[in-house]
């Protein structure tokens, strides 16, 4: 089965992830950059899901920033690539999209991918904020096709 196309919001999320990586002087886009991007796009379904769970996106952003390390030196980084963990996050997002029978990969699927991998961004959501994958998966399925 072929890969589902990305929604416009997922494309915006990845573009914003690129910007976040550059800000943090990362030579690769990390899951922390993806989560920061989701949190900075308040109208995307992923951010709406987190708000529905009672999270304050600004406070979550602050916590993500505290666990995100800046690159070692000011480098001339122009085009950071996805890290291996971020590639896995995108693969998991595609799997979530298929399992929910959605014709595209959206930002909510990317959030589900972030939650499934072990890294500082997922720890902020799961350990510090108590977010469980089922808390996101069920509402993401309700929004299928929107």
C-alpha positions as CSV (number, residue, x, y, z in Angstrom):
1,X,0.0,0.0,0.0
2,X,1.4,3.4,-0.9
3,X,2.0,6.2,1.6
4,X,-0.8,8.6,2.3
5,X,-0.2,12.2,1.2
6,X,0.4,14.8,3.9
7,X,-2.3,17.3,4.7
8,X,-1.5,21.0,4.3
9,X,-1.3,21.4,8.1
10,X,1.2,18.5,8.3
11,X,3.3,20.2,5.7
12,X,3.1,23.4,7.7
13,X,4.1,21.5,10.8
14,X,7.2,20.0,9.1
15,X,8.1,23.4,7.7
16,X,7.8,24.9,11.2
17,X,9.8,22.0,12.5
18,X,12.6,23.0,10.1
19,X,12.4,26.6,11.5
20,X,12.5,25.2,15.1
21,X,15.6,23.1,14.3
22,X,17.4,26.2,12.9
23,X,16.5,28.2,16.0
24,X,17.9,25.6,18.3
25,X,21.0,25.2,16.0
26,X,20.2,21.6,15.3
27,X,21.7,20.0,12.2
28,X,18.8,17.5,12.2
29,X,15.1,18.0,12.9
30,X,14.4,16.3,16.3
31,X,11.1,15.2,17.7
32,X,11.3,18.2,20.1
33,X,11.3,20.4,17.0
34,X,8.2,18.6,15.7
35,X,6.4,19.0,19.0
36,X,7.4,22.7,19.2
37,X,6.0,23.2,15.7
38,X,2.7,21.5,16.7
39,X,2.4,23.7,19.8
40,X,3.1,26.8,17.7
41,X,0.2,26.1,15.3
42,X,-2.8,26.5,17.6
43,X,-5.4,25.8,14.9
44,X,-4.0,22.4,13.9
45,X,-5.9,19.3,15.1
46,X,-3.0,18.2,17.2
47,X,-2.8,21.4,19.2
48,X,-6.6,21.4,19.6
49,X,-6.4,17.8,20.9
50,X,-3.9,18.8,23.5
51,X,-6.1,21.8,24.6
52,X,-9.1,19.4,24.9
53,X,-7.0,17.4,27.3
54,X,-6.7,20.5,29.4
55,X,-3.1,21.4,28.5
56,X,-2.0,25.0,28.3
57,X,0.1,25.0,25.0
58,X,2.3,27.9,26.3
59,X,3.2,26.0,29.4
60,X,3.9,22.8,27.4
61,X,6.0,24.9,25.0
62,X,8.1,26.2,27.9
63,X,8.7,22.6,29.2
64,X,9.7,21.4,25.7
65,X,12.2,24.3,25.4
66,X,13.7,23.3,28.8
67,X,14.4,19.8,27.5
68,X,15.6,20.9,24.1
69,X,19.3,21.5,23.9
70,X,20.9,24.1,21.6
71,X,23.5,23.0,19.1
72,X,27.1,23.2,20.3
73,X,28.1,26.2,18.3
74,X,26.7,28.8,15.9
75,X,26.9,26.9,12.6
76,X,25.8,27.8,9.2
77,X,23.0,25.2,9.0
78,X,20.7,25.7,6.1
79,X,18.9,22.5,5.6
80,X,18.6,20.3,8.6
81,X,17.4,16.8,7.7
82,X,15.1,14.6,9.8
83,X,16.9,12.6,12.5
84,X,16.5,8.9,12.6
85,X,14.0,9.3,15.5
86,X,12.0,12.0,13.6
87,X,11.9,9.7,10.5
88,X,10.4,7.0,12.8
89,X,7.9,9.6,14.1
90,X,6.8,10.3,10.6
91,X,6.6,6.5,9.8
92,X,4.5,6.0,12.9
93,X,2.3,9.0,11.8
94,X,1.7,7.3,8.4
95,X,0.8,4.0,10.2
96,X,-1.6,5.9,12.5
97,X,-3.2,7.5,9.4
98,X,-3.7,4.1,7.7
99,X,-5.0,2.5,10.9
100,X,-7.6,5.2,11.3
101,X,-8.5,4.9,7.6
102,X,-7.7,8.5,6.8
103,X,-6.6,9.4,3.3
104,X,-3.8,11.8,4.5
105,X,-1.2,12.2,7.2
106,X,-2.2,15.1,9.5
107,X,-0.6,16.9,12.4
108,X,-2.6,14.8,14.8
109,X,-1.0,11.7,13.3
110,X,2.4,13.3,13.8
111,X,1.5,13.9,17.5
112,X,0.6,10.2,17.8
113,X,4.0,9.4,16.3
114,X,5.8,11.8,18.8
115,X,4.0,10.0,21.6
116,X,5.2,6.6,20.6
117,X,8.9,7.1,20.5
118,X,11.1,7.5,23.5
119,X,12.7,11.0,23.5
120,X,12.5,14.2,25.6
121,X,9.5,15.6,23.7
122,X,7.4,12.5,24.4
123,X,8.5,12.5,28.1
124,X,7.2,16.0,28.5
125,X,3.8,14.9,27.3
126,X,3.6,11.5,28.9
127,X,5.6,11.8,32.2
128,X,5.1,15.5,33.0
129,X,1.6,16.1,31.5
130,X,0.1,12.6,31.8
131,X,-0.9,12.4,28.2
132,X,-1.6,8.8,27.0
133,X,-1.7,7.7,23.5
134,X,-5.3,6.6,23.7
135,X,-6.2,10.2,24.9
136,X,-5.1,11.4,21.5
137,X,-5.8,8.4,19.2
138,X,-9.6,8.3,19.9
139,X,-10.3,12.0,19.2
140,X,-7.9,11.8,16.2
141,X,-10.1,9.0,14.8
142,X,-13.2,11.1,15.4
143,X,-11.7,13.9,13.2
144,X,-10.9,11.5,10.4
145,X,-11.7,13.1,7.1
146,X,-11.9,16.6,8.4
